[in-house]
């Protein structure tokens, strides 16, 4: 029966326990952080990289899209590749190639060459996070799981905030090239840790012979196309663009064909049965809502300070380092202790309340806010990150069959990357639409010519008159228009923070529908007692 189940749901994912777990944990640390840091550094530094590489806006936009799309193309299949070929082969050689590509990137200025290197870099980068997750599943003793998962989990919040500080340091102190050249050292070190921390494994030739290559290609290509459509949607005005329509429609068709393929192929790569349980389904929804709620940190605060307040990364880097990144590191040990002692669902409530508080605090935003005014908000976001992602992963693992981690990881990577991009696309569209609405409403008040507007124009005209009387009125009108634009942007960001707060509320509602996980490696002693004697819980 077990064999039949393995065939139904995908390949069995067990591996040998490592004799040197400290190196395995080091590989998890470097691999997961490297991937998130590089993505974060690229997104924050993209305006400056455009100048460094002499790129137009459209060129830089497609460069960014192609890099992340390649990650999504390969990421779902990485767990299967690790099961079939072993982690040393999947991470070892790619880490060296990645170092070479990172060395060459700043030296290239021809757009075609730059695009080709970014595609290769994206494919390699897409292997790191899912492969390091498989190190935990396959090679670490159970007692190491929770610390390793905590490292894997905090990579998101820490890289989002510390990445701002790194961009500021590199650009102001040693040169933008080090946004890439840091990986010349980090990537080979990760490969070395993988070699020392994971056992040598022979190629699973039976698995390779019966590989579901079609299923892997359909899912990866489908999700990559959907991502590209979402990423370019705002820039190209969504379905009014043939490119966006073709990408979204084609991607959806490929994903449907993947599901059909998995239902009928003799030996599926990732049969959907691995996620068809109540808790796992709700938890996958939770991942998407977490991505939306955490946008208050990943997008709204840095984008407001960089785009609206006009600050540079170097100017806001201390804020994100000391008010967000370091507090996350400080709170993670407490998060681990609490997950060990209590049901992970209760710990998750703390994290979601942190994001809710940050979102509601953000609704008090004004154009007068400086970087210092964001400190309480960032501290609440740090609570959200420290107490959310670890329990989300623990809940997911507690309700899944780790014997089929290969199939499960495929869907996890789709939700992880797809959910994040869906959130970014939704928030970008929301901010754009809300800014247009607020700009129109404010403009109506200006065009009505109220006494307040007349007084403002008179004061502005008087102020400009000593410099150039003939153009004073025109400059006054332009200044008033810029003030209206500024306030419309501020109001749209307030709406954005409100949206993240309601996403946290929605996540709490989804959490209320989850039941206790079955007994397993993450079950606390109190949970085990309750499962053995359910009448105790009913009496209490």
BELNOR-V77027 format. One line per field, one symbol per residue. psi: psi as a letter, one per 20 degrees, with the letter a starting at -180 (. if undefined). burial: 1 if it has 16 or more other C-alpha atoms within 10 Angstrom, else 0. A space follows every 50 residues. Layout:
# BELNOR-V77027
psi: ???
burial: ???
This chain:
# BELNOR-V77027
psi: hhgghhhgirqpjqrqpqimhhhghhggggghhgghgggggghhighhhg ghjlqrggghghggggghhhghghghiggghhhgiqhghhhfghhgghgg ghhhgiipipgggggghhgggggghihgghhhhhggghiqqhiigghghg ghgihggghhghhghggggghhgiqhhihgihihggghhghghgghiqqp pqpnhghghkqmhggggggghghggggggghighhjlciiphgggggggg ggghgghghgghhiqgnqgmqihijmqgggghhhhhgghghghihhghgg ghhghghgikrqhhhighghghiggghghhighhggghhhhrphhhhhgg ghhghgggghhhijqriipahhiighghghhgggghjghghggggghhjr oihlhggghghghghggggghggggghgggggghggghggghhhhghilr hggggghgggghhighgnhhjggghgghghhhgggghggghhhghghhgh ghhhghhhgghhiqrqqrpahjprhhghghhhmhhghhh.
burial: 00000111111111101100111111111111111111111101110010 00101000011011111111111111111111111111111101111111 11111100000001101111111111111111111111110000111111 11111111111111111111100001111110110111111111111110 10000010001101111111111111111111110001000001101101 11011011101110001111110110001101111111111111111111 11111100101011011111111111111001001101101111101111 11111111111110100000100111111111111111111111111111 01111111111111111111111110111110011101100100010000 00000010011001100000011011000100011111111111111111 1111111101100100100001110010001000000000
